[in-house]
Amino acid sequence: MRLLIKLVAKNSERISFNYNYALSALIYKFLKFGSPEFAEFLHNQGYKIDGKKFKFFTFALKFESSTPSNGVLKLNSPNAFLIISSPLIDDFIKNFIIGTFENRNIELVSEGIRTEFRIVTAEMLPEPEFKSEMNFIMNTPMILSKKIEEKIYYFRVGDDIDVANEIFSKNLISKYEVLYNKKYEGEGINFQWDYYYVIKAAKKNLKLTKKTKIMKDLKNPVDLIGMFCPFSVKGDIELIKVGYRAGFGSQNPMGFGMVEVAKYNN
């Protein structure tokens, strides 16, 4: 399920590029208005399986008009849109809605930049018709990573698609098993990049990766590298639903892996 929160900037004309951590922390704050117990559980523990921990939400912040300017994002228009997605309707979505009624303002502070928004409206978004083959475009980058010799390697679009698919699929299966509390026994899933888009991006010198700094510790920020490229999926509809609702790939609660259905779907 998804929420669309319409925002208007209050006396703020810029925002840090690296607002992900601040916005994620704000989401937990809003959840506390509905259920302090659930917010604390989700933030400190989450849903676990085989040493992995899932929070089952992701988000994207969009601006009506903005341009990069001197290392920050300049807001040419005060209008912005926050999309929040989660499969946890009763625990997450309903509690967040309560938070929007209790607190009508959003304040983001990152890298010393304070950006304030007023909540104008909050509405539920209809879900798409899920099919066994779908095309997606990205609202936020998708992170696929693997630990190699004690270091985290972040996959790029040009890397081995079979290896990337293995990580992509295992991530969704783990989410499915935790979410539904049962072993997955479906047909699986595969994804493929939109290589026509890749070729066009290369001709225009467009980047297919994006580095984001997670500013939990200002002195030691963590760099996350995600891929920003349309892709298609084929396989189990239930896994596709999980990815659409909770986010594809990892680091979803930091605002990664949110997609929307491409207009050229059949």
C-alpha positions as CSV (number, residue, x, y, z in Angstrom):
1,M,0.0,0.0,0.0
2,R,1.2,3.5,-0.8
3,L,0.6,7.0,0.6
4,L,1.1,10.2,-1.3
5,I,1.8,13.1,1.0
6,K,1.6,16.5,-0.7
7,L,4.0,19.1,0.8
8,V,4.7,22.8,0.5
9,A,8.1,24.2,1.5
10,K,7.9,26.9,4.3
11,N,10.5,29.6,3.8
12,S,12.9,27.0,2.5
13,E,14.5,27.2,-0.9
14,R,17.1,24.4,-0.7
15,I,17.6,20.9,0.6
16,S,20.7,18.7,1.1
17,F,21.2,16.1,-1.6
18,N,21.8,13.6,1.3
19,Y,18.4,13.9,3.1
20,N,17.7,10.1,3.2
21,Y,18.7,9.5,6.8
22,A,16.9,12.6,8.1
23,L,13.7,11.6,6.3
24,S,13.9,8.0,7.4
25,A,14.3,9.2,11.0
26,L,11.3,11.5,10.5
27,I,9.1,8.6,9.3
28,Y,9.9,6.7,12.6
29,K,8.9,9.9,14.5
30,F,5.5,10.0,12.7
31,L,4.9,6.3,13.5
32,K,5.3,7.0,17.2
33,F,2.2,9.1,17.1
34,G,0.1,6.1,16.1
35,S,2.1,3.4,18.1
36,P,5.2,4.1,20.1
37,E,5.7,0.4,20.7
38,F,5.6,-0.4,17.0
39,A,7.9,2.5,16.0
40,E,10.4,1.3,18.7
41,F,10.2,-2.3,17.5
42,L,10.6,-1.4,13.8
43,H,13.5,1.0,14.5
44,N,15.5,-1.1,17.0
45,Q,14.6,-4.7,15.9
46,G,12.7,-5.1,12.7
47,Y,11.6,-8.4,11.2
48,K,14.5,-10.9,11.1
49,I,15.5,-14.1,9.2
50,D,18.8,-15.8,8.9
51,G,20.7,-12.8,10.3
52,K,19.0,-10.4,8.0
53,K,16.7,-7.6,9.2
54,F,13.8,-6.0,7.3
55,K,11.8,-2.9,8.0
56,F,9.3,-3.3,5.2
57,F,9.0,0.2,4.0
58,T,10.6,2.6,1.5
59,F,10.0,6.1,0.3
60,A,10.7,8.7,-2.4
61,L,10.7,12.4,-2.2
62,K,9.9,14.3,-5.4
63,F,10.1,18.0,-6.2
64,E,7.9,19.8,-8.7
65,S,10.9,21.8,-9.9
66,S,14.5,21.7,-8.6
67,T,18.1,22.2,-9.9
68,P,21.5,21.4,-8.4
69,S,23.2,24.5,-7.1
70,N,26.4,24.8,-5.2
71,G,26.3,21.3,-3.8
72,V,22.7,21.4,-2.7
73,L,19.3,21.1,-4.4
74,K,17.6,24.4,-5.1
75,L,13.8,24.3,-4.9
76,N,12.4,26.3,-7.8
77,S,8.9,25.5,-6.6
78,P,7.7,25.0,-3.0
79,N,5.7,22.0,-4.0
80,A,7.0,18.5,-3.2
81,F,5.6,15.0,-2.9
82,L,6.5,12.3,-0.5
83,I,5.5,8.7,-1.4
84,I,5.7,6.1,1.3
85,S,5.2,2.4,0.6
86,S,4.8,-0.6,2.9
87,P,3.0,-4.0,2.9
88,L,2.3,-3.5,6.6
89,I,-1.1,-1.8,6.3
90,D,-2.3,-2.1,9.9
91,D,1.0,-1.5,11.7
92,F,2.8,0.9,9.3
93,I,0.4,2.7,7.0
94,K,-2.4,3.4,9.6
95,N,0.1,4.5,12.2
96,F,1.8,6.8,9.8
97,I,-1.5,8.4,8.8
98,I,-2.2,9.1,12.4
99,G,1.2,10.9,12.5
100,T,0.2,13.1,9.6
101,F,-2.9,14.3,11.5
102,E,-1.0,14.9,14.7
103,N,1.9,16.7,13.1
104,R,1.3,18.8,10.1
105,N,4.9,19.8,9.5
106,I,8.0,18.1,8.3
107,E,11.4,19.4,9.2
108,L,14.5,17.9,7.6
109,V,18.0,18.8,8.8
110,S,21.0,17.3,7.0
111,E,24.5,18.7,6.5
112,G,23.5,21.8,8.4
113,I,20.7,22.6,6.0
114,R,17.2,22.9,7.6
115,T,14.3,22.4,5.2
116,E,10.7,22.8,6.4
117,F,7.5,21.5,4.7
118,R,3.9,21.8,5.5
119,I,1.7,18.8,4.9
120,V,-1.2,19.7,2.6
121,T,-2.9,16.4,2.0
122,A,-2.4,12.7,2.5
123,E,-4.1,10.1,0.3
124,M,-3.9,6.4,-0.5
125,L,-2.6,5.5,-4.0
126,P,-4.3,2.7,-6.0
127,E,-2.1,-0.3,-6.7
128,P,-1.3,-1.4,-10.2
129,E,-2.6,-4.6,-11.8
130,F,0.2,-7.1,-10.9
131,K,1.2,-9.5,-13.7
132,S,3.9,-12.1,-14.1
133,E,5.8,-9.8,-16.5
134,M,6.1,-6.1,-15.7
135,N,8.3,-3.1,-16.6
136,F,9.3,-0.7,-13.9
137,I,11.0,2.7,-13.7
138,M,12.8,3.8,-10.6
139,N,11.7,6.5,-8.2
140,T,14.8,5.9,-6.2
141,P,18.0,3.9,-6.9
142,M,18.1,0.1,-6.3
143,I,20.9,-1.3,-4.2
144,L,22.2,-4.8,-4.8
145,S,25.4,-5.6,-2.9
146,K,27.6,-8.4,-1.9
147,K,30.3,-8.8,0.7
148,I,33.7,-9.7,-0.9
149,E,36.8,-10.1,1.4
150,E,35.2,-8.0,4.2
151,K,34.3,-5.2,1.8
152,I,30.8,-4.4,0.4
153,Y,30.7,-4.4,-3.3
154,Y,27.8,-2.5,-4.9
155,F,26.6,-3.8,-8.2
156,R,26.5,-1.7,-11.3
157,V,24.3,-2.1,-14.4
158,G,27.1,-3.6,-16.4
159,D,28.0,-6.3,-13.9
160,D,27.1,-10.0,-14.4
161,I,23.3,-10.1,-14.6
162,D,23.1,-13.7,-13.4
163,V,25.0,-12.8,-10.2
164,A,22.8,-9.7,-9.7
165,N,19.7,-11.8,-10.3
166,E,20.7,-14.3,-7.6
167,I,21.0,-11.4,-5.0
168,F,17.8,-9.8,-6.3
169,S,15.8,-13.0,-6.0
170,K,17.2,-14.1,-2.6
171,N,16.3,-10.7,-1.2
172,L,12.7,-10.9,-2.3
173,I,12.3,-14.5,-1.1
174,S,13.7,-13.6,2.3
175,K,11.2,-10.7,2.5
176,Y,8.4,-13.0,1.4
177,E,9.2,-15.6,4.1
178,V,9.4,-13.1,6.9
179,L,6.3,-11.2,5.8
180,Y,4.1,-14.3,5.4
181,N,5.9,-16.4,8.0
182,K,6.2,-19.4,5.7
183,K,8.8,-21.1,3.4
184,Y,8.8,-19.9,-0.1
185,E,7.9,-22.6,-2.6
186,G,7.1,-20.6,-5.8
187,E,8.6,-20.4,-9.2
188,G,11.0,-17.6,-8.4
189,I,11.7,-14.4,-10.3
190,N,14.3,-12.8,-12.6
191,F,15.0,-9.2,-13.7
192,Q,16.6,-7.6,-16.7
193,W,17.8,-4.1,-17.3
194,D,16.2,-2.0,-20.0
195,Y,19.3,-2.1,-22.3
196,Y,17.7,0.2,-24.8
197,Y,17.7,2.8,-22.1
198,V,21.3,1.9,-21.2
199,I,22.4,2.6,-24.7
200,K,20.5,5.9,-24.8
201,A,22.0,6.9,-21.4
202,A,25.5,6.2,-22.7
203,K,25.0,8.4,-25.7
204,K,23.8,11.2,-23.5
205,N,26.5,10.6,-20.8
206,L,23.8,10.0,-18.2
207,K,24.9,8.2,-15.0
208,L,23.2,4.9,-14.2
209,T,24.5,4.9,-10.6
210,K,24.0,7.3,-7.8
211,K,26.1,7.7,-4.6
212,T,24.2,8.8,-1.5
213,K,25.7,9.7,1.9
214,I,23.9,8.4,4.9
215,M,24.4,11.2,7.4
216,K,23.8,9.3,10.7
217,D,27.3,10.3,11.9
218,L,28.3,13.6,10.3
219,K,32.0,12.8,10.8
220,N,31.8,9.3,9.3
221,P,29.0,9.3,6.7
222,V,28.3,6.0,4.9
223,D,28.4,5.9,1.1
224,L,25.7,3.8,-0.5
225,I,25.7,3.2,-4.3
226,G,22.5,2.4,-6.1
227,M,21.6,1.8,-9.7
228,F,19.1,4.1,-11.5
229,C,17.8,2.3,-14.6
230,P,14.5,0.9,-15.8
231,F,14.1,-2.8,-15.6
232,S,11.7,-5.7,-16.2
233,V,10.7,-8.6,-14.0
234,K,9.4,-12.0,-14.9
235,G,8.1,-14.7,-12.6
236,D,6.1,-15.1,-9.4
237,I,3.5,-12.3,-9.0
238,E,3.7,-12.6,-5.2
239,L,7.4,-11.7,-5.2
240,I,6.7,-8.8,-7.5
241,K,4.1,-7.6,-5.1
242,V,6.6,-7.8,-2.2
243,G,9.2,-5.8,-4.2
244,Y,6.7,-3.2,-5.2
245,R,5.3,-2.7,-1.7
246,A,8.5,-3.0,0.4
247,G,11.1,-2.0,-2.2
248,F,13.5,-4.0,-4.4
249,G,17.0,-4.6,-3.3
250,S,18.4,-3.5,0.1
251,Q,18.5,-0.4,2.2
252,N,14.8,0.2,1.5
253,P,14.1,2.1,4.8
254,M,16.7,4.6,3.7
255,G,14.7,5.3,0.6
256,F,16.1,2.9,-1.9
257,G,14.4,0.5,-4.3
258,M,11.0,2.2,-4.9
259,V,9.7,1.7,-8.4
260,E,6.6,2.6,-10.3
261,V,5.0,0.8,-13.3
262,A,6.4,2.0,-16.7
263,K,3.8,3.4,-19.0
264,Y,4.9,1.0,-21.8
265,N,3.7,-2.1,-19.8
266,N,1.5,-4.4,-22.0
